[in-house]
Amino acid sequence: MAEETGKSEKGNEKVCKRCKQTYSAASNNSNSCRFHPSFFVCRRHDDQKRYYELGPGDPPYAAKFYDCCGAEDPEASGCTTSFHVSYDDD
């Protein structure tokens, strides 16, 4: 019976479409998912005084950052937490 429970728990796992982590409904809470609600962009930032580290091939106006929080690292941890959202959810 323990095996059956394990199988049903495994069968109930879903993949979050925001953070791509596997989760179960039982473990999903308001702090489960960490993500950026906006895109990583490459454009001039509104704050022209801010310094951006540019790559060797970047034009001088290029700024790469998350539009939501300004993080410049594409691998930066999300700035927002919420419930996981499944691809199956509407």
N, C-alpha and C positions, 0 to 999 in steps of 0.2 A: 504494500500500500504506500510505503514511503517513495518507492520508485514512481508510482502513479502520480503522487503529489509533485515530485520533481519534474515529471514530464509535463504536467498541466501548467506548472509555473513557467517552464521553459517555453511552452506553447503560448503563454500570455505575454511574453516579452515583446516589446515594440522598439522601433528605432525612432529617436527624436529627429524631426526634420530640421531643427535649428542647430543642435550641437552634435548630432550624429551618434550619440551614445545610446546603448541598449538600456532599457529600463522596464520595470513592471509597474502596473497601476498601483500596487500596494506601496511601492517606494516613492511614488511621484508626489512631491510637495512643492510649495512655492519657492523653494531655494534649490531645487534639483537641477535645473537647466541654467547654464551660464552661457550667454551669447551676446553678439552685437546686433542690435535691432536695425542697423543701417549697413551700408556697403563700404568696402575698402575702396577708396577713390584715389585718383591721381589727377589733381587739379589745384589751382590756386586756392588757398585757404582765405577765409574772410579776414583773418587777423594777419595782415602783411608784416607785422613786426616779429612774428614768430619765426625762428630759424628751423629749417628742415634740412636734414642730412640727405644730400642728393648722390645718386650713383654716378659713375663716370660718364655714362651715356645720356643722363637726364638733362633736358633743357633747364635753364636757370629758373623757370617759373614753376617747374613740376613740384608738387607736394603730394606725398603719399600718406594717407591716414584714413582711419575709420571716421566716417562722417558723423557718427553719433557721439563719440567721446574724444576724438583727436589722437588716439593711439597710433603711433607710426609703424609699429611692428605688425605685419600681417598675421603673425602667430600669437598676438597678444590675447590674454584671457578676456573673455567677454565682460562687458561693462554692466550688463543687466542680468538679473536672475528672475526666474519664473518657473512655472510648471513645464514639464516636457510636453511637446506636441507631436503626436504621431502622424505619420503619413496617412493613416486610416481615418483620422479625425476630419470632420468637415470644416 
